[in-house]
Amino acid sequence: MSNYEVKSSTSSRELDDVYRLLHPIIQSALIEKGFLRATEPQKLAIPKILSGRNVLIIAPTGSGKTEAAVLPVLSMLRWGMDKGEFADKGIYILYVTPLRALNRDLLDRLVWWGERVGIKVGVRHGDTDQSDRVKQSRDPPQMLITTPETLQAILAGKRLREHLMKLRWIIVDEIHEFAEDKRGTQLALTLERIKWLIGRKPQIIGLSATVGSPEEVAKFLVGDGDECDIVQSSIVREMKMDVLHPEPTKEDEEMAKNVYLYPDAVARLRVIKDLVSNNGATIVFVNTRSMAELLMYRFTMLGYDSVGIHHSSLSKVSRITTERAFKDGKLKAVIATSSLELGIDIGHVDFVIQYLSPHQVIRLVQRIGRSGHRLDKVPRGVVITEDLNDTLEAVAIINRAKSGLLEATQIPDKPYDVLVHQIVSLLMIKSKWTIDELYDLIRRAYPYRKLSIEELKGVLRFMSEILNPRLAYFIENEGVVLKPSGVRARREMYRYFFDQMSMIPDEKHYLVINQVNEEPIGVLDEAFVAEYGEPGVKFVFRGGVWVLQKIVGDTIYVAPAKDTIGAIPSWVGEEIPVPFEVAQDVGSIKEEMSNYITKVGPEVTTDMFAMKLGVSRDTVKYVVDKVMEHMESGVPMPSHRLILLERVGDLIVLYTHGGTLVNRTIARILGEVLTERLGYPVGVQQDAYAVIIQLPRPGIDTALIVHTIMDVANMDERTFIDYAMRAITRTGIFKRKFVHVARRFNVIKKDRELSDLAITNLVELYKGSPVFTETLKEVLTRDFDLDNTYLFLKSLINGERKLVTVERSEFSPMSREIVDKISHRLEVMAPERLDKLVRESVKARLLNESMTLVCLNCGWVGSARNKDLPDKPKCPRCGSERLGALKIDEEKIRQVVERWREGKARSEDNEIIEYINRTAELVSKYGKLAVLALSSRVRIDDIEEFLPRIGDIDKLVLVVHELEKRELRRRFME
């Protein structure tokens, strides 16, 4: 019998026809796995890949798309090996993934398939041990799994670069994650560099979740001019989606008093708990890391234990422990950010809850698409909302999803900063290039298809003439580009290349200190500080309202605010922008609904819109009630066509329904023009539905504001753009992006700290340069929207939209909701309540952390959530209480312990072993309390000092909280 004959002819015949196209060894492996029926993406993709076509597979996570790409490629490699075609050492398959912390489940799966087929699968990323790197250089795997950043390093090294000369197939996972950012642009250029290097075009397969522009993503994947088949397995039309707005019950109100929460927050938590109980394994998606932490904390406060948390800022140990616990059924639900949108294997998901609107159609589709995936299952999910605009936004998004109206994919347009880095990488491979050679190679990458020769020359001149030391030597009259000569220049070139290998900017953090008592309050993200970090700004943070006094380096000094009006909610991580079209849909629903209420009354309107919008009647009734409440106030209904300017005192709400980027653009331009006219700084802020103007002094006539808006609307295009450019380039957003871009150009060294004044001077110095141009391109596509803003303002002149002004002693219901939300009143606490909440929050965090545990007696290594540990933890294998506890992931610790026990410990292992011994001493004496202390942000020296005095968890929390504040200050001051 042939080695490749499947185990049983009967079993072979039971396989789907498409599986029988694969190599016999793979057929056997499929039978071993119990995979007899192919999924839709596999049926569509496998024949195309076997025929040698480039293919983009678009299908939800969990639909078998990884195997749809990998199995036919392994088949082709195995068939070639059978014929003796691929006998030489080398990397034949390259698998590129966006996950920086490489997915263990994915790796295990691919290694399993490789072992069954007789193909060696290896992984290379930033944490790969030096010894493993050396082994790979000597004996490369036939299939290498890596990230875009590590791929840069591989191509810079001679030995692995030679192994890539055998490359035949490239698989790019989660291509939608790459297509819209500069990390993806870098990858697109790198793939063209590989094609040039090996002298042929490998077959390329891309894997993607739902995308708005499949044809664009396909072109991005294979390069300009090459063909790519698209295989799409759409689930959008089958999805079952609803919107729920929970109303507080009397029980919710009673519970709210006991747990220091607001009744509507408790109502939302109750509904989530009921949905999880009724629907099984559930992911609760949120939009920011801070919301994930807040929601997890609230669940802990209410005593809901079977919920985990997952986001990118958690330790790898905590993320992996949560993934395993959910997969094993120990957790009923996991709260997650976009970290679980990617293809992390967490087992079967029955249901998805989106907590608050996801802001974008594609986000909702990708997230709800994580549920279902058994052959007989349909993806199901709901959006839980908090107020009127949030509810209508979710309704609009669901209706756009059902109509297939996904946001278009925005591929960066020929970014110059990425280009500089890739030119340097090309000079590291070959010391001399003609301008034509460079131009031809670069233009084959889809993001650079429109690059002109003059633009390329401009970038090369900058690299050669402006930068010191230069990154390239461009001899323009000869049309050649040379590697810089001289030891210093070459050293700088290599330093720059490795420093800037990642296109993901290093986000700075700011320590917030209460100026009154010099006590640290917490840390703010750079993105928030960039947009709002100006003296005098009020913001909500850690349950209080603060006024920003000054920023010194990376420290923000604040003082308590006397009132909450106009305070901005802080957040961790950049908020997802609401598109213009979604915000306009919200305005349209309001207008249509108010018209129907006038004609046929609220009951009939509710029935009609429940059917029309396809969401629960209770949700529609809530919206109808809110619309009626506003109508009864006598204030006109703001909509997509009626722009409401409502003033109370020195605060103006300009209700636009313009979406995040349009409203931000309007706010900045109005702020610029009003400040110029009034001679005082005018405060502006915005959300997706309104612009808020804080007038600098009493007595300013509303007519002046209206005239200013209309004057801006009347500007010709050139004047409008001039004002917009002036306003935008002064923003913190522009300055922050400028620093990121300047670092990628090597204008600013990676570790250099800059004051705001220094950044302002640099912006002025490099005006007109590729650095300035690239920054402008980035902010105009990602942070502002000039085109839609210009058209929006022009519609006030041509009559498509109408501006209505109202002055009152109090805001109308809809404007009040905007003010309340921006003031973030629900997160503002009385000081005595806040103290208790902060302590409870620290306690919840410590209990929800996970630690890697190591038995010094038998060498067992495992991980567990702190809350699941007994008071005296013991090794599950030998019963020893000498357990070390640390935050390093268990795979790495397992390797360290094995080497140590075999007497082969490396020099870098000894420090870890010493730390394990110190922590084991604490755990053996103080049990679970020691593990909780070690999972805090307090140094082990301090823990060893205070732990003997601690008798219970509440005392531990008090001490840890104080020491963490001290540690926070120390971290920023060192």
ZAKOL-431478 format. One record per residue (C-alpha): x, y, z; chain. Coordinates in steps of 0.5 Angstrom, whole numbers. Layout:
BEGIN
((X Y Z) A)
...
END
This chain:
BEGIN
((0 0 0) A)
((3 7 -2) A)
((5 11 4) A)
((0 17 2) A)
((-6 12 1) A)
((-11 15 6) A)
((-13 10 12) A)
((-19 7 9) A)
((-23 8 2) A)
((-29 8 6) A)
((-27 14 10) A)
((-24 18 3) A)
((-30 17 0) A)
((-34 21 6) A)
((-30 27 5) A)
((-32 33 1) A)
((-30 33 -6) A)
((-26 39 -5) A)
((-22 35 0) A)
((-21 30 -5) A)
((-17 35 -9) A)
((-12 35 -4) A)
((-5 31 -3) A)
((-7 24 0) A)
((-3 25 7) A)
((-8 31 8) A)
((-14 27 6) A)
((-12 22 12) A)
((-10 28 17) A)
((-17 31 15) A)
((-20 24 17) A)
((-16 24 23) A)
((-19 31 25) A)
((-26 29 24) A)
((-26 35 18) A)
((-31 31 13) A)
((-35 37 11) A)
((-31 43 7) A)
((-34 50 9) A)
((-36 55 4) A)
((-30 59 4) A)
((-26 52 3) A)
((-30 50 -3) A)
((-29 56 -6) A)
((-22 57 -5) A)
((-18 51 -5) A)
((-19 49 -13) A)
((-17 56 -15) A)
((-11 56 -10) A)
((-9 49 -13) A)
((-9 52 -20) A)
((-4 57 -18) A)
((-8 63 -18) A)
((-7 69 -13) A)
((-13 69 -8) A)
((-16 74 -3) A)
((-21 70 2) A)
((-26 74 5) A)
((-30 70 11) A)
((-31 71 18) A)
((-27 69 24) A)
((-28 61 25) A)
((-30 59 18) A)
((-24 55 16) A)
((-21 60 12) A)
((-14 59 15) A)
((-14 52 13) A)
((-17 54 6) A)
((-11 58 5) A)
((-6 53 8) A)
((-8 46 6) A)
((-8 47 -2) A)
((-1 50 -1) A)
((2 45 4) A)
((-1 40 -2) A)
((3 43 -7) A)
((9 43 -3) A)
((8 36 -1) A)
((7 34 -9) A)
((13 38 -11) A)
((17 34 -5) A)
((15 28 -8) A)
((17 29 -15) A)
((24 32 -12) A)
((23 39 -14) A)
((24 42 -7) A)
((29 38 -4) A)
((34 44 -2) A)
((34 47 4) A)
((30 54 4) A)
((24 57 6) A)
((18 55 1) A)
((12 58 5) A)
((12 65 8) A)
((6 66 13) A)
((5 73 15) A)
((1 75 21) A)
((-1 82 24) A)
((-1 79 31) A)
((5 82 35) A)
((4 77 40) A)
((4 71 36) A)
((-3 67 37) A)
((-1 60 40) A)
((-7 57 38) A)
((-6 58 30) A)
((2 56 31) A)
((0 50 34) A)
((-5 48 29) A)
((0 50 23) A)
((5 46 26) A)
((0 40 27) A)
((-2 40 20) A)
((6 41 18) A)
((8 35 22) A)
((2 31 19) A)
((5 33 12) A)
((12 32 13) A)
((14 40 13) A)
((17 43 18) A)
((14 49 21) A)
((18 55 25) A)
((16 61 28) A)
((20 68 28) A)
((18 74 32) A)
((21 79 37) A)
((21 74 43) A)
((25 68 39) A)
((31 66 43) A)
((38 67 40) A)
((39 60 40) A)
((33 59 36) A)
((35 64 31) A)
((41 61 30) A)
((38 54 29) A)
((33 57 23) A)
((39 60 20) A)
((43 54 19) A)
((37 49 18) A)
((31 54 16) A)
((23 51 17) A)
((20 50 10) A)
((14 54 13) A)
((16 61 17) A)
((11 64 21) A)
((13 72 22) A)
((10 79 23) A)
((12 85 18) A)
((17 88 23) A)
((21 81 24) A)
((20 80 16) A)
((24 87 16) A)
((30 84 20) A)
((30 77 16) A)
((31 81 10) A)
((37 85 13) A)
((40 79 15) A)
((44 75 10) A)
((43 68 12) A)
((35 68 12) A)
((35 72 6) A)
((38 67 2) A)
((34 62 5) A)
((28 66 2) A)
((31 65 -5) A)
((27 59 -5) A)
((20 62 -3) A)
((14 60 -7) A)
((8 62 -3) A)
((6 68 1) A)
((0 68 6) A)
((-2 74 9) A)
((-7 73 15) A)
((-12 79 17) A)
((-10 83 11) A)
((-16 88 13) A)
((-12 90 19) A)
((-6 92 14) A)
((-9 95 9) A)
((-11 101 12) A)
((-5 103 16) A)
((2 105 15) A)
((4 98 17) A)
((1 95 11) A)
((4 100 7) A)
((11 97 9) A)
((9 90 8) A)
((6 92 1) A)
((13 95 -1) A)
((17 89 3) A)
((13 84 -2) A)
((15 88 -8) A)
((22 87 -5) A)
((22 80 -4) A)
((19 79 -11) A)
((25 83 -14) A)
((30 79 -9) A)
((28 72 -12) A)
((27 74 -19) A)
((20 71 -19) A)
((13 72 -17) A)
((10 68 -11) A)
((3 66 -11) A)
((0 70 -6) A)
((-6 68 -2) A)
((-10 73 3) A)
((-14 72 9) A)
((-19 77 11) A)
((-25 79 15) A)
((-31 83 12) A)
((-28 89 8) A)
((-32 95 5) A)
((-27 95 -2) A)
((-25 88 -3) A)
((-23 90 -10) A)
((-18 95 -7) A)
((-16 90 -2) A)
((-14 85 -7) A)
((-10 90 -11) A)
((-6 92 -5) A)
((-5 84 -3) A)
((-2 83 -10) A)
((1 89 -12) A)
((-1 94 -18) A)
((-2 90 -25) A)
((-3 83 -22) A)
((-9 79 -22) A)
((-12 76 -16) A)
((-19 72 -15) A)
((-24 74 -9) A)
((-27 69 -6) A)
((-32 72 -1) A)
((-37 68 4) A)
((-41 73 6) A)
((-46 73 13) A)
((-48 80 13) A)
((-55 78 10) A)
((-56 72 15) A)
((-54 76 21) A)
((-59 77 27) A)
((-58 83 30) A)
((-62 88 35) A)
((-61 94 39) A)
((-63 94 46) A)
((-64 100 51) A)
((-65 98 58) A)
((-69 102 62) A)
((-68 102 70) A)
((-73 98 74) A)
((-74 99 82) A)
((-69 93 83) A)
((-64 96 79) A)
((-65 103 83) A)
((-64 99 90) A)
((-58 96 87) A)
((-55 102 85) A)
((-55 105 92) A)
((-51 99 95) A)
((-46 99 89) A)
((-45 106 88) A)
((-47 106 81) A)
((-52 109 77) A)
((-59 106 76) A)
((-58 106 68) A)
((-51 103 69) A)
((-54 97 73) A)
((-60 96 68) A)
((-55 95 62) A)
((-51 90 67) A)
((-57 86 69) A)
((-59 86 61) A)
((-52 83 59) A)
((-52 78 65) A)
((-59 76 63) A)
((-57 75 55) A)
((-51 71 57) A)
((-55 67 61) A)
((-60 65 56) A)
((-55 65 50) A)
((-49 61 52) A)
((-41 63 51) A)
((-41 71 49) A)
((-36 76 48) A)
((-38 83 50) A)
((-34 88 45) A)
((-33 95 48) A)
((-29 101 44) A)
((-24 103 49) A)
((-19 99 54) A)
((-22 104 59) A)
((-29 102 58) A)
((-27 95 58) A)
((-24 96 65) A)
((-30 100 67) A)
((-35 94 65) A)
((-30 89 68) A)
((-30 93 75) A)
((-37 94 75) A)
((-39 86 74) A)
((-34 85 80) A)
((-38 90 84) A)
((-44 86 83) A)
((-41 80 84) A)
((-41 77 77) A)
((-35 72 77) A)
((-36 68 71) A)
((-33 74 66) A)
((-26 75 64) A)
((-23 81 60) A)
((-18 81 54) A)
((-15 87 51) A)
((-8 89 48) A)
((-5 93 55) A)
((-6 87 59) A)
((0 82 61) A)
((0 76 56) A)
((-1 72 62) A)
((-8 75 63) A)
((-10 75 56) A)
((-8 67 55) A)
((-11 65 61) A)
((-18 69 59) A)
((-17 65 52) A)
((-16 58 55) A)
((-22 59 61) A)
((-27 62 56) A)
((-25 56 51) A)
((-26 51 56) A)
((-32 54 59) A)
((-30 56 65) A)
((-32 63 63) A)
((-39 65 61) A)
((-37 71 58) A)
((-31 75 56) A)
((-30 83 55) A)
((-26 85 50) A)
((-24 91 45) A)
((-22 90 38) A)
((-16 85 41) A)
((-21 79 40) A)
((-24 81 33) A)
((-17 78 30) A)
((-17 70 29) A)
((-15 68 36) A)
((-18 61 37) A)
((-22 62 44) A)
((-27 56 42) A)
((-34 57 40) A)
((-38 63 41) A)
((-45 63 41) A)
((-47 70 42) A)
((-44 77 41) A)
((-46 84 45) A)
((-43 90 43) A)
((-43 95 49) A)
((-45 102 46) A)
((-45 103 39) A)
((-39 101 35) A)
((-39 107 31) A)
((-38 104 24) A)
((-42 98 20) A)
((-35 94 19) A)
((-34 94 26) A)
((-41 91 28) A)
((-40 86 22) A)
((-33 84 24) A)
((-35 83 32) A)
((-42 80 31) A)
((-39 75 26) A)
((-35 72 31) A)
((-41 68 33) A)
((-44 62 30) A)
((-40 58 25) A)
((-43 51 26) A)
((-46 49 20) A)
((-53 50 22) A)
((-51 57 26) A)
((-53 64 24) A)
((-49 70 27) A)
((-53 73 33) A)
((-52 79 37) A)
((-54 86 40) A)
((-52 93 41) A)
((-53 95 48) A)
((-54 103 48) A)
((-54 109 53) A)
((-58 115 50) A)
((-62 117 44) A)
((-56 118 39) A)
((-52 112 41) A)
((-59 108 40) A)
((-60 111 34) A)
((-53 111 31) A)
((-53 103 33) A)
((-60 103 29) A)
((-57 106 23) A)
((-51 102 23) A)
((-55 95 23) A)
((-59 98 17) A)
((-53 100 13) A)
((-50 93 15) A)
((-57 89 12) A)
((-56 93 6) A)
((-49 92 5) A)
((-47 99 6) A)
((-40 98 9) A)
((-35 103 10) A)
((-30 104 4) A)
((-23 101 5) A)
((-18 107 6) A)
((-11 105 4) A)
((-6 110 5) A)
((-4 114 -1) A)
((4 114 -2) A)
((6 115 5) A)
((13 118 4) A)
((16 116 11) A)
((15 109 10) A)
((18 110 3) A)
((24 113 7) A)
((25 107 11) A)
((24 102 5) A)
((29 106 1) A)
((34 105 7) A)
((32 97 7) A)
((34 97 -1) A)
((41 100 0) A)
((42 95 5) A)
((41 89 0) A)
((45 93 -6) A)
((49 99 -5) A)
((48 102 -12) A)
((41 103 -15) A)
((39 107 -21) A)
((33 112 -20) A)
((29 108 -25) A)
((30 101 -22) A)
((28 104 -15) A)
((22 108 -19) A)
((20 101 -22) A)
((20 97 -16) A)
((17 102 -11) A)
((11 103 -16) A)
((9 96 -16) A)
((7 96 -9) A)
((-1 98 -10) A)
((0 104 -5) A)
((5 107 -9) A)
((2 106 -16) A)
((1 114 -17) A)
((8 116 -14) A)
((11 121 -19) A)
((18 121 -21) A)
((19 128 -18) A)
((16 126 -12) A)
((21 120 -11) A)
((27 125 -13) A)
((24 130 -7) A)
((24 124 -2) A)
((31 122 -4) A)
((34 130 -4) A)
((31 130 3) A)
((35 124 5) A)
((41 126 2) A)
((41 133 3) A)
((37 135 9) A)
((38 130 14) A)
((45 130 18) A)
((48 124 17) A)
((44 123 11) A)
((41 116 10) A)
((42 116 2) A)
((47 119 -3) A)
((43 122 -9) A)
((47 124 -15) A)
((41 127 -19) A)
((45 129 -25) A)
((47 121 -26) A)
((40 118 -24) A)
((43 114 -18) A)
((42 113 -11) A)
((48 110 -7) A)
((49 107 0) A)
((52 113 5) A)
((60 112 5) A)
((63 113 12) A)
((63 109 18) A)
((58 114 22) A)
((53 115 16) A)
((53 108 15) A)
((52 106 23) A)
((47 112 23) A)
((43 108 17) A)
((43 102 21) A)
((41 105 27) A)
((35 108 24) A)
((33 102 20) A)
((32 98 26) A)
((30 103 31) A)
((24 105 26) A)
((22 98 24) A)
((15 98 27) A)
((11 103 23) A)
((6 103 30) A)
((8 109 33) A)
((10 109 41) A)
((5 112 44) A)
((7 117 50) A)
((4 117 57) A)
((3 123 61) A)
((3 123 69) A)
((-3 127 72) A)
((-2 130 79) A)
((-6 134 83) A)
((-3 141 84) A)
((-6 142 91) A)
((-3 136 94) A)
((2 133 89) A)
((-1 127 89) A)
((-1 122 83) A)
((-8 121 80) A)
((-7 117 74) A)
((-4 116 67) A)
((-7 120 60) A)
((-6 117 53) A)
((-2 122 48) A)
((-8 122 44) A)
((-13 125 49) A)
((-7 130 51) A)
((-6 132 44) A)
((-13 134 42) A)
((-15 137 49) A)
((-8 138 53) A)
((-9 146 54) A)
((-9 150 60) A)
((-16 151 62) A)
((-19 145 59) A)
((-24 141 64) A)
((-24 134 64) A)
((-27 128 67) A)
((-22 123 70) A)
((-22 118 75) A)
((-29 120 78) A)
((-27 127 79) A)
((-27 134 74) A)
((-20 137 74) A)
((-18 143 70) A)
((-11 143 67) A)
((-6 148 70) A)
((0 146 66) A)
((4 141 62) A)
((11 140 64) A)
((15 135 60) A)
((11 128 61) A)
((7 131 67) A)
((0 134 67) A)
((-1 139 73) A)
((-9 139 75) A)
((-13 142 80) A)
((-20 140 82) A)
((-26 144 78) A)
((-31 147 81) A)
((-37 145 76) A)
((-38 140 71) A)
((-41 144 65) A)
((-36 143 59) A)
((-32 138 62) A)
((-29 133 57) A)
((-29 125 58) A)
((-22 122 58) A)
((-21 116 55) A)
((-15 111 54) A)
((-14 109 47) A)
((-17 113 41) A)
((-24 113 40) A)
((-27 110 33) A)
((-30 116 29) A)
((-37 116 27) A)
((-37 116 19) A)
((-41 122 16) A)
((-46 118 13) A)
((-48 114 19) A)
((-49 121 23) A)
((-53 123 17) A)
((-58 117 18) A)
((-59 119 25) A)
((-61 126 23) A)
((-66 123 18) A)
((-69 118 23) A)
((-71 124 28) A)
((-74 128 22) A)
((-78 122 19) A)
((-80 120 26) A)
((-82 127 28) A)
((-86 128 22) A)
((-90 121 23) A)
((-91 123 30) A)
((-95 129 28) A)
((-99 126 23) A)
((-101 119 26) A)
((-99 119 33) A)
((-94 116 38) A)
((-97 109 38) A)
((-97 108 30) A)
((-91 111 29) A)
((-88 106 34) A)
((-91 100 30) A)
((-89 103 24) A)
((-81 104 25) A)
((-80 98 29) A)
((-82 94 23) A)
((-78 99 18) A)
((-72 99 22) A)
((-72 92 24) A)
((-71 93 32) A)
((-75 91 38) A)
((-81 95 39) A)
((-79 97 46) A)
((-72 100 43) A)
((-77 104 38) A)
((-82 106 44) A)
((-76 109 48) A)
((-73 113 41) A)
((-81 115 40) A)
((-81 118 47) A)
((-75 122 47) A)
((-77 125 40) A)
((-84 127 43) A)
((-80 130 49) A)
((-76 134 45) A)
((-82 136 41) A)
((-86 138 47) A)
((-80 143 49) A)
((-82 147 43) A)
((-75 147 40) A)
((-74 145 33) A)
((-72 138 32) A)
((-65 138 30) A)
((-64 133 24) A)
((-59 132 18) A)
((-62 138 14) A)
((-64 143 20) A)
((-58 145 24) A)
((-60 147 31) A)
((-56 153 34) A)
((-58 153 42) A)
((-55 158 47) A)
((-55 158 54) A)
((-51 163 58) A)
((-44 162 55) A)
((-45 155 52) A)
((-47 154 45) A)
((-49 147 42) A)
((-49 147 35) A)
((-53 141 33) A)
((-50 138 26) A)
((-51 131 25) A)
((-44 131 22) A)
((-40 125 24) A)
((-33 125 28) A)
((-29 128 23) A)
((-33 133 20) A)
((-35 136 27) A)
((-28 136 29) A)
((-26 140 23) A)
((-32 145 24) A)
((-30 146 31) A)
((-23 148 29) A)
((-24 152 24) A)
((-30 156 28) A)
((-25 156 34) A)
((-20 159 30) A)
((-24 165 26) A)
((-28 166 33) A)
((-22 167 37) A)
((-19 172 31) A)
((-25 176 31) A)
((-27 176 39) A)
((-19 177 41) A)
((-20 172 46) A)
((-19 164 46) A)
((-25 161 44) A)
((-26 153 47) A)
((-29 148 42) A)
((-30 141 43) A)
((-35 136 39) A)
((-38 129 39) A)
((-41 126 32) A)
((-47 130 33) A)
((-46 137 35) A)
((-40 142 36) A)
((-40 145 43) A)
((-37 153 43) A)
((-35 156 50) A)
((-35 163 50) A)
((-30 167 53) A)
((-34 172 56) A)
((-41 174 58) A)
((-45 179 53) A)
((-42 176 46) A)
((-48 177 42) A)
((-51 170 39) A)
((-52 174 32) A)
((-44 175 32) A)
((-43 167 32) A)
((-49 166 27) A)
((-45 171 22) A)
((-39 168 23) A)
((-42 161 22) A)
((-45 164 15) A)
((-38 168 13) A)
((-34 161 14) A)
((-40 158 10) A)
((-39 163 4) A)
((-32 163 4) A)
((-29 161 -3) A)
((-25 154 -3) A)
((-18 157 -3) A)
((-20 161 3) A)
((-23 156 7) A)
((-17 151 6) A)
((-13 157 8) A)
((-17 157 15) A)
((-17 150 15) A)
((-10 149 14) A)
((-8 154 19) A)
((-13 151 25) A)
((-11 144 23) A)
((-3 145 24) A)
((-4 149 30) A)
((-8 143 34) A)
((-5 138 38) A)
((-7 132 34) A)
((-2 135 28) A)
((3 136 33) A)
((3 129 35) A)
((3 126 28) A)
((8 131 26) A)
((13 128 32) A)
((11 120 29) A)
((12 122 22) A)
((19 126 24) A)
((21 120 27) A)
((20 115 21) A)
((24 120 17) A)
((30 120 22) A)
((29 128 24) A)
((28 126 31) A)
((31 121 34) A)
((27 115 37) A)
((29 117 45) A)
((29 124 44) A)
((23 128 49) A)
((21 134 46) A)
((17 140 49) A)
((11 143 46) A)
((15 149 44) A)
((20 145 41) A)
((15 141 37) A)
((12 148 34) A)
((19 150 32) A)
((20 144 28) A)
((14 144 25) A)
((15 151 22) A)
((23 149 20) A)
((20 143 16) A)
((14 147 13) A)
((14 145 6) A)
((19 139 7) A)
((16 131 6) A)
((16 131 13) A)
((11 137 14) A)
((7 134 7) A)
((6 127 10) A)
((4 129 17) A)
((-2 134 13) A)
((-4 128 9) A)
((-4 123 15) A)
((-9 128 19) A)
((-13 130 13) A)
((-15 123 12) A)
((-15 120 19) A)
((-17 126 23) A)
((-21 131 19) A)
((-25 131 13) A)
((-24 138 9) A)
((-29 135 3) A)
((-35 134 7) A)
((-34 140 11) A)
((-34 144 5) A)
((-40 141 2) A)
((-44 141 9) A)
((-42 149 10) A)
((-44 150 3) A)
((-51 147 4) A)
((-52 152 9) A)
((-52 158 3) A)
((-55 154 -2) A)
((-61 152 2) A)
((-60 144 3) A)
((-59 145 10) A)
((-62 151 15) A)
((-59 154 21) A)
((-64 155 26) A)
((-62 159 33) A)
((-65 158 40) A)
((-63 162 46) A)
((-66 160 53) A)
((-65 159 60) A)
((-64 152 60) A)
((-62 147 54) A)
((-68 143 50) A)
((-68 135 52) A)
((-63 133 46) A)
((-58 139 47) A)
((-58 137 54) A)
((-56 130 53) A)
((-50 132 49) A)
((-48 137 54) A)
((-49 132 60) A)
((-45 126 56) A)
((-40 131 54) A)
((-39 133 61) A)
((-39 125 63) A)
((-44 126 69) A)
((-44 119 70) A)
((-37 118 72) A)
((-37 124 77) A)
((-37 122 84) A)
((-37 125 91) A)
((-30 125 94) A)
((-33 120 100) A)
((-36 115 94) A)
((-30 116 90) A)
((-25 114 95) A)
((-29 107 96) A)
((-30 106 89) A)
((-22 107 88) A)
((-20 102 93) A)
((-26 97 90) A)
((-23 98 83) A)
((-16 96 85) A)
((-18 90 89) A)
((-22 88 83) A)
((-16 89 78) A)
((-12 85 83) A)
((-17 79 83) A)
((-18 79 76) A)
((-10 79 74) A)
((-7 72 72) A)
((0 70 74) A)
((4 65 72) A)
((6 60 77) A)
((12 56 78) A)
((13 50 83) A)
((21 50 85) A)
((20 43 88) A)
((18 39 81) A)
((18 44 76) A)
((11 45 74) A)
((9 51 71) A)
((2 54 70) A)
((-3 60 70) A)
((-9 62 74) A)
((-13 68 75) A)
((-12 71 82) A)
((-19 70 84) A)
((-19 63 83) A)
((-13 61 87) A)
((-14 58 94) A)
((-12 62 100) A)
((-6 57 101) A)
((-4 56 93) A)
((-1 49 92) A)
((3 46 86) A)
((-3 41 83) A)
((3 36 81) A)
((6 35 88) A)
((3 39 93) A)
((9 44 95) A)
((7 51 97) A)
((14 53 94) A)
((11 57 88) A)
((14 63 85) A)
((9 68 82) A)
((11 72 76) A)
((8 76 70) A)
((12 73 64) A)
((8 68 60) A)
((9 61 62) A)
((12 58 55) A)
((18 62 56) A)
((18 61 64) A)
((17 53 62) A)
((24 54 58) A)
((27 57 63) A)
((26 52 68) A)
((27 46 64) A)
((34 49 62) A)
((35 51 70) A)
((33 44 72) A)
((38 41 67) A)
((44 45 69) A)
((44 49 62) A)
((41 56 65) A)
((44 61 61) A)
((46 68 64) A)
((39 71 62) A)
((36 66 66) A)
((39 67 72) A)
((36 73 74) A)
((29 70 73) A)
((31 64 77) A)
((33 69 83) A)
((26 73 82) A)
((22 66 82) A)
((26 64 89) A)
((24 71 92) A)
((17 70 90) A)
((16 63 92) A)
((19 65 99) A)
((13 70 99) A)
((8 65 97) A)
((10 60 101) A)
((9 65 107) A)
((3 69 106) A)
((-1 65 100) A)
((-6 68 96) A)
((-4 75 99) A)
((3 75 96) A)
((0 73 89) A)
((-4 79 89) A)
((1 84 92) A)
((6 81 86) A)
((1 82 81) A)
((0 90 83) A)
((5 95 80) A)
((9 95 86) A)
((16 93 87) A)
((18 86 90) A)
((23 90 95) A)
((17 94 97) A)
((12 88 98) A)
((18 84 102) A)
((18 90 107) A)
((10 91 108) A)
((7 84 107) A)
((9 81 114) A)
((4 87 117) A)
((-2 85 112) A)
((-7 81 115) A)
((-13 81 110) A)
((-14 83 103) A)
((-17 90 104) A)
((-11 92 108) A)
((-7 90 102) A)
((-11 94 97) A)
((-10 100 102) A)
((-3 99 102) A)
((-2 97 95) A)
((-6 103 92) A)
((-1 108 96) A)
((5 105 94) A)
((2 104 86) A)
((2 112 87) A)
((9 113 89) A)
((11 108 84) A)
((7 112 78) A)
((11 118 80) A)
((18 114 81) A)
((17 111 74) A)
((16 118 70) A)
((21 122 74) A)
((27 116 73) A)
END
